[in-house]
């Protein structure tokens, strides 16, 4: 069994450290195992401060924020950082950090864990740029079949990698820690008027083809409710434009990234949680976003699109409903039907059962067992 006590592990992620709850939760778990953890990522102008984390962090300032030069510069910087950083284990989050981790692990003869949060080569951004997609596919094809210790977020993605590369991926879902006991503001403290329903769409990756634009437009047809979109993503400016154009300032509130503790105030007060990604690519088709489990932990009924893993969870526990298309009028109709459904109380009761069944205490065992199995 691999001994973790006082071993040094360096965890890499390409995004802003403060906004990735999966990576943060993983680092806390690695600390609990006895590792000395360093988390390395990038710093953005909008990066939130890191407060009271029980592991070391390193934020890299980069000259480029996106595009080919950004990825090239990040990977070069990360390679040399890992090369000169003392580590017993490397932990790469997603394909865009894998290459420098893989080469440094080979050079140093140390162990590497790969955590794939998605089917990276199938994200919609790459479907529009075939050349970039081919580059990432070559990286994945060259490295993933050679990996021994791999993790991903759900069984559909694990099956995809097994079929494509013959590589086994363990499943560690994005289930948050228990939120009971945390102080939560009430609706009045959040500025919600009595009797007004609160709808929430949250996430650090509110990007194209995730249905956010149609959701905003749907609010033209929804009465006695407010929509809160909380987080960030590449459609944020478009959402701001839509709110203004449709004069929805009173109905739609856009809140940029806030600390998890503050986000809970909104999630726990919501009457409905939204997750309506489009089935336009394999990555979204097989996704199981953090927000689904956040809604469950907060006991919030869910309205979602019929994506494989999400539909499985909602149907298994009977905790919400679905949209059938992304027409704003249809989304508005389904919001109204869901909020006033005769099943709403049933969903609320079932969410209590789902919350007890889906716990980080159980999920974490997969990560612990994988780490201890390393040889």
Helices and strands as residue ranges (DSSP letters): E 8-16, G 17-19, H 21-33, E 36-43, E 56-61, H 67-84, E 89-93, H 95-108, E 111-116, G 120-122, H 124-127, H 130-143, G 144-146, E 149-152, H 155-165, E 170-171, G 188-190, E 197-203, H 212-218, G 219-221, E 225-231, H 236-245, E 252-256, H 260-269, E 272-275, H 282-285, H 290-297, E 302-304, H 308-317, E 320-322, H 328-339, H 344-357, H 360-373
